[in-house]
Amino acid sequence: VVSKRDGIFSAARWDLDNVTDWKMYLFDNDDARKLASNTFPDGNGTEIIWTKLNRLFEDGSIRFDDFNAMMADAESELSLVFHRYLSGELEPKRKKLAITRNGRRLIPFDPFCRANDSTHQKDEETLEIERGNQKTKIYIKPFILPHFSNLTPSEDKMLGGREGYIKNQGFYVYREHRLIIRGTWFKLVPHGEFSNRARVRVDIPSSLD
């Protein structure tokens, strides 16, 4: 992991071939600068570099098409998990985040399809949890996705995903605006055809850890 802030580079490395006590190798400014790629951001930023990906070759080989599919899945996952940071909707509280993979910039994927005027958004509710003298707020907002006739083919493909609308319905839980749980009713109700367009956003703070 290589980071730059105010012109100063720093880096750390973890090696699975030498994980005794999870030892971390640290690099000073000059050595860290050499690790950064040519596409490193001009301003502040962080780069994660993966090498020696042994798990991709557990059976001794891997096809190029399989590798590309894995990378596409990784992009989709990051685009969903961090979509609220990537879209800039958290500004000015949090700056808009940009994530690239091998120079390819990720496009945020909103699982509630709020850019579509046919998405029905219900009023947000606030719950309070008391822990000692401290009150913690949880924000809950339901959405009803548009009928497929009001979706573009790309929207329909993204929202349904590989598992389909039935598996992807339910609660979407965010910790500090990062998606951590999705597509579950927590056994409150079963997944069903009549609720396959229902998705509920739940925002929890890190204080609930």
C-alpha positions as CSV (number, residue, x, y, z in Angstrom):
1,V,0.0,0.0,0.0
2,V,1.5,3.3,-1.1
3,S,0.1,6.7,0.0
4,K,1.0,10.2,-0.7
5,R,-0.1,13.2,1.4
6,D,1.2,16.8,0.9
7,G,3.9,15.5,-1.4
8,I,5.3,12.9,1.1
9,F,5.1,9.2,0.2
10,S,4.8,6.4,2.7
11,A,4.3,2.7,2.1
12,A,3.8,-0.6,3.9
13,R,4.0,-4.2,2.6
14,W,2.5,-7.5,3.9
15,D,3.9,-10.7,2.5
16,L,1.8,-13.9,2.9
17,D,5.0,-15.9,2.6
18,N,6.3,-14.3,5.8
19,V,3.3,-13.6,8.0
20,T,4.8,-14.4,11.4
21,D,3.1,-12.0,13.8
22,W,1.6,-10.3,10.8
23,K,5.0,-8.5,10.3
24,M,4.7,-5.3,8.2
25,Y,7.5,-3.8,6.1
26,L,7.6,0.0,6.2
27,F,9.2,2.2,3.5
28,D,10.5,5.8,3.8
29,N,9.6,8.6,1.4
30,D,12.2,7.8,-1.3
31,D,11.7,4.0,-1.4
32,A,7.9,4.4,-1.2
33,R,8.0,6.8,-4.2
34,K,9.8,4.1,-6.2
35,L,7.0,1.6,-5.5
36,A,4.3,3.9,-6.9
37,S,3.1,3.3,-10.5
38,N,3.2,5.8,-13.3
39,T,-0.6,6.3,-12.9
40,F,-0.3,7.4,-9.3
41,P,-2.5,10.5,-8.7
42,D,-0.9,13.9,-8.9
43,G,-2.4,15.0,-5.6
44,N,-3.0,13.0,-2.4
45,G,-3.9,9.4,-2.9
46,T,-3.4,5.8,-2.1
47,E,-2.5,2.8,-4.3
48,I,-2.9,-0.9,-3.5
49,I,-0.6,-3.1,-5.4
50,W,-1.2,-6.9,-5.6
51,T,1.6,-9.3,-6.6
52,K,2.1,-13.0,-6.4
53,L,-1.6,-13.8,-6.4
54,N,-1.1,-17.5,-5.6
55,R,-4.8,-18.2,-5.1
56,L,-5.6,-17.5,-8.7
57,F,-3.3,-20.4,-9.7
58,E,-4.3,-23.0,-7.1
59,D,-5.0,-25.6,-9.8
60,G,-1.7,-24.7,-11.6
61,S,-3.1,-22.5,-14.3
62,I,-5.7,-19.8,-15.0
63,R,-7.3,-18.7,-18.3
64,F,-7.0,-15.1,-19.4
65,D,-10.8,-14.9,-19.7
66,D,-11.3,-16.2,-16.2
67,F,-8.9,-13.6,-14.9
68,N,-10.7,-10.8,-16.7
69,A,-14.0,-12.1,-15.2
70,M,-12.5,-11.9,-11.7
71,M,-11.3,-8.4,-12.3
72,A,-14.8,-7.3,-13.6
73,D,-16.4,-8.8,-10.5
74,A,-13.9,-6.9,-8.3
75,E,-14.8,-3.7,-10.1
76,S,-18.5,-4.3,-9.7
77,E,-18.1,-5.1,-6.0
78,L,-16.1,-1.9,-5.3
79,S,-18.5,0.2,-7.4
80,L,-21.3,-1.0,-5.1
81,V,-19.7,-1.1,-1.7
82,F,-18.3,2.5,-2.0
83,H,-21.0,3.9,-4.3
84,R,-21.9,6.8,-2.0
85,Y,-18.3,7.9,-1.8
86,L,-17.8,7.6,-5.5
87,S,-20.9,9.5,-6.4
88,G,-20.0,12.6,-4.3
89,E,-23.4,12.5,-2.5
90,L,-21.7,12.8,0.9
91,E,-20.1,16.2,0.1
92,P,-19.3,18.5,1.7
93,K,-19.0,16.3,4.8
94,R,-16.8,13.8,2.9
95,K,-14.9,14.5,-0.2
96,K,-15.8,12.7,-3.4
97,L,-13.7,9.5,-3.8
98,A,-12.1,8.3,-7.0
99,I,-11.1,4.6,-7.4
100,T,-9.3,3.3,-10.5
101,R,-8.2,-0.3,-11.4
102,N,-5.2,-0.4,-13.7
103,G,-6.1,3.2,-14.8
104,R,-9.8,2.4,-15.3
105,R,-12.0,4.7,-13.2
106,L,-14.9,3.0,-11.4
107,I,-18.5,4.2,-11.9
108,P,-20.7,4.2,-8.8
109,F,-23.5,1.7,-8.8
110,D,-26.5,2.8,-6.7
111,P,-28.6,-0.3,-5.7
112,F,-31.6,2.0,-5.2
113,C,-31.5,3.5,-8.7
114,R,-32.3,7.0,-7.4
115,A,-31.3,8.6,-10.7
116,N,-34.4,7.0,-12.2
117,D,-37.5,9.1,-11.7
118,S,-39.7,6.0,-11.4
119,T,-37.9,4.9,-8.2
120,H,-40.3,5.4,-5.3
121,Q,-38.6,6.8,-2.3
122,K,-40.3,6.6,1.1
123,D,-39.7,9.0,4.0
124,E,-36.6,8.4,6.1
125,E,-37.1,7.3,9.7
126,T,-34.8,7.8,12.6
127,L,-34.3,5.3,15.4
128,E,-32.4,6.0,18.6
129,I,-30.5,3.5,20.7
130,E,-29.5,4.4,24.2
131,R,-26.2,2.9,25.5
132,G,-25.6,4.3,29.0
133,N,-25.8,8.1,28.7
134,Q,-25.2,8.0,24.9
135,K,-27.8,8.1,22.2
136,T,-27.0,6.6,18.8
137,K,-29.1,7.4,15.8
138,I,-29.9,4.9,13.0
139,Y,-31.4,6.1,9.8
140,I,-33.8,3.9,7.7
141,K,-35.0,4.8,4.2
142,P,-37.1,2.4,2.1
143,F,-37.1,2.3,-1.7
144,I,-39.3,0.6,-4.3
145,L,-37.4,0.0,-7.6
146,P,-39.1,0.8,-10.9
147,H,-41.0,-1.8,-12.9
148,F,-38.7,-3.4,-15.5
149,S,-40.5,-1.5,-18.2
150,N,-39.2,1.7,-16.7
151,L,-35.6,0.6,-16.6
152,T,-32.9,0.7,-19.2
153,P,-31.4,-2.7,-20.1
154,S,-28.2,-1.7,-18.3
155,E,-30.1,-0.6,-15.2
156,D,-32.1,-3.9,-15.2
157,K,-28.9,-5.9,-15.5
158,M,-27.1,-4.1,-12.7
159,L,-30.0,-4.1,-10.3
160,G,-30.9,-7.7,-10.8
161,G,-27.3,-8.9,-10.7
162,R,-26.3,-12.5,-11.1
163,E,-28.7,-13.7,-8.4
164,G,-31.8,-11.8,-9.6
165,Y,-34.2,-9.4,-7.9
166,I,-35.6,-11.8,-5.4
167,K,-32.1,-12.5,-3.8
168,N,-31.2,-8.9,-3.9
169,Q,-34.2,-7.5,-2.1
170,G,-34.2,-6.5,1.5
171,F,-32.0,-4.5,3.8
172,Y,-28.8,-2.7,2.7
173,V,-26.8,-1.9,5.8
174,Y,-24.1,0.9,5.6
175,R,-21.5,1.5,8.2
176,E,-20.3,5.1,7.9
177,H,-21.8,5.1,4.3
178,R,-19.9,1.9,3.3
179,L,-22.1,-1.1,2.3
180,I,-21.4,-4.0,4.7
181,I,-24.6,-6.2,4.4
182,R,-27.0,-6.5,1.5
183,G,-30.0,-8.5,0.3
184,T,-31.4,-9.8,3.5
185,W,-34.6,-9.5,5.6
186,F,-32.8,-10.8,8.7
187,K,-35.4,-13.6,8.9
188,L,-38.2,-11.0,9.5
189,V,-39.9,-12.0,6.3
190,P,-39.0,-14.5,3.5
191,H,-37.7,-13.4,0.1
192,G,-40.6,-13.5,-2.3
193,E,-41.8,-12.4,-5.7
194,F,-44.1,-9.7,-4.3
195,S,-41.3,-7.9,-2.5
196,N,-38.6,-8.3,-5.1
197,R,-38.5,-4.5,-5.8
198,A,-38.2,-3.5,-2.1
199,R,-34.9,-2.4,-0.7
200,V,-34.3,-0.6,2.6
201,R,-31.2,1.5,3.3
202,V,-30.0,1.4,6.9
203,D,-27.3,3.7,8.1
204,I,-25.4,2.9,11.2
205,P,-22.4,4.8,12.8
206,S,-19.1,3.2,13.8
207,S,-20.0,3.8,17.4
208,L,-22.2,0.6,17.2
209,D,-19.2,-1.6,16.5
